[in-house]
Amino acid sequence: MKTAVIIDNGSFPKKEYPKYLLRQADYIVCCDGALNRYLRNMESVFGTERMPDAVIGDMDSVSPASRKRYKGPFIREKDQETNDQTKAVSYVIGHFPDAGTIYILGGTGEREDHTIGNLSLLMEYARRFRNCPHIEMVSDWSTAFAVTDSTEIACGIGRSFSLFSPDSSLTIRSKGLEWPTDGVIFDNWWKATLNRASEDTVYLEFSHPSVALVILD
């Protein structure tokens, strides 16, 4: 399956792993303001010019210089009920059905409110797009993704592991973590954070289908 990368307008990646994902992407979609950052960093990532396949948003943040340089499609979406990241995810799902994985880069950093909102949207996508591709948000510091039921995660022993859920009725029994989450009540964000994998594979058992966010280092 092919991969798609969405570029948000947060911190553009500096480390090799997210830049590798960008170089390997079959499709690249920029949120509107992120086009400015992408064009500034494009040649340092690719060694040449690699224009995105689309730019999406309300176009209020694209600089005149970026408009002049980028000749591809601008997808104007003025819906204020969703942010540009969500518009980009919907666009990729609708236009690139052979993309089996979507990586979101630049979703964190710059502003804490945007970071929290963008991360929480991963859970919304898992509920909204039932048959959607696997979606991960990757930064220089972490990889985040949503799960909706009992699962196993091959993350490697010693890896930092944090777990969040907006569902206070949910219990998640775990195996393979230094501090089991069996008794955690998810009524605040910190409750199952800063854990660590004690085995190569972490097993999570949900009390009922719901949604949770996993963040790995």
N, C-alpha and C positions, 0 to 999 in steps of 0.2 A: 504493500500500500504506500501511497505517496504521503508526504508531509506538507503542512502549511505552517507558516509563521506569521503571527500578527504582531506588529510593532505598536506598542502603546507609547504615550508621551511621558513616561517616567524616565528613570535612569537607564541610559543606553548601556548595554553590557560591555564590560572591559575584559572579563575572563574568557578563557578559551572555550569552555563547554557551551555556553549560550551562543557564542559566535560560530562555533562549529555547527550547531543546529540551524543557524541562519544560512550558512554556506551550503548546507545540504538540502535546504528546503526546495520543494518543487514549486510552491506558490508563496508569495509574500504579499501581505496586505497591510498597509499603514493606516492607522487612525490619523485624522487630518493633521493635527499639530505635530505628530511624530514624524511626518515626512521631512520636516526641517532637520531633525536630528539624524534621521536615516541618511539623507543625502550628504550630510557632513561626515558621516562615519563609513559610508558605503565602500569607498575604495580601500580603506584600511582593513576592512573585513574580507572583501573579495579580491583585492588586488586589481580590480577593474570596475567598470560601471555595471551595476545590476539593478535596473529599475524595478520597483514593485509592480505587481500585476494590477493593483487597484489601490486607490486612496478613498477612504470612506469617512463621513462625518458631516457636520454642518458647514465645514470649510471656513470657519471663523478664525482659525489659528494658522493657516498656511501662509507663509511669507510670499511676497511678490516674486522674490528670487526663486523660491521653490516652484511656484506656479509656472514660471517661465522655463525652468529646467525640465520639469516632469511633463512628458507628453502623453502619458497613459490616461486611463479613465478616472475621473473624479466622480465618486458616487455620493451625491448630496442627499443626506438624510437629516431632516430637521426635527424628527420625533424627540421631544424632550423627556419622554417617559423612559427612555433607555440611553445609556451612555455610548460613546463611540466604540468601546471595546465590545459591547454586546452587539452593536450593529455589524462590526467586523466579523464576529463569530457567526452570526446569522448569514452574512454574505458568503463566507467560506463554505458553510454547510450547504447553502443553496446553489453555489456556482462551481464548487470543486468537489463533487460527490466521491471522487476517488481518493480524497485525502483521508487517511485512516487515523492520523494524529494531528492535532493542532497544538503548537507551542506558542505561548504568549510571552513576548519579551518586552521589557520596559514597563511592566505592569505595576512595579513597586518603585519606591524612592521618590524624591522630590517633595511629595506631600503625603502626610500620614493618612488623611481622610481618603485620598484616592487609593492609597495602598490597601487600606482596610476594605473599602468598597469593591475594588477589583478582585481581591482574594475571595471575598464572600460571594461574588458573582459566579465563581467556579461551582459552588453548590447549587446556585440557581440554574446554571446550564445543565447540570446533571439531572435536575428534576424536569426542566422544561424540554430539553432535547433528548428524549428517551433513547433514540437510536443514533445519537450523534457520535462523532469520532471521539477518541480519547483526547482530553484536553489537559494540558499541563501549563502552569505558569512558572517560568524559569528565570532566575536572576543570577547575579554573581554570588549569591549567598544561599540560595535555597531552590528546591523544586516543590511545587504545591499542586495537589489534585484532589478531586472530590470522590468519595465512595458513597454508595447508596444502600449497601447491605453487607452481610458478612463476606469477608474476603481474606486473601493472603497477599502479603506484599514482600517481595524479595528485595530487601533494601541493603543487606550486608551488615554483619555484626559491627557494633560500635557506632552506627550512624545515629545522629540526632533525630528525634522523632517527636513531633508535636501533633496533637489531635484536638480538633474543635468541632462543636456541633451547636446549632441553634435550638435543638430539640431537647428540652430538659426532661422529657419522659423517656428518653433513650438511654439504655445502658449498653455498654460495649465491653464485653469480656475479651481479654487479650492474652496471647501467649507469645513469648519472644521479646518482651520488653522488660527492662530492669525493674520498673515499677508498674505492676499490673493495673489496668484501668477498670477492673471489675466493679469497684464501688464508687466510681466517679459519677457525680450528678452534674450534668452540663448546664449549670446555671450562671457561669461566668467564663470568660475567655481563657483564663489562665489554668483552668482546672486540670487539663491533661497535657500541658505543655512541658517542654524541656526534659523529655524522656529520652531513652537511648535503647537501641536494639541490642539485646543480649544474645540473639541468634541471627543467622543469616536471613531467615524468613519470619516475618511478624504476622500472626493470625489475629484477626478481629472478628468477634462474633456479636452481631447486632441482636438486640432483643426484639426488634421489629424493623421492617424496611423504613429507612429514614434517610438522612444525609449527614455527612461529616466531611471535614476538610483535614487532609493530611499534609504536613509540611516537613520535608526532610532537608538536611543540610547538603 
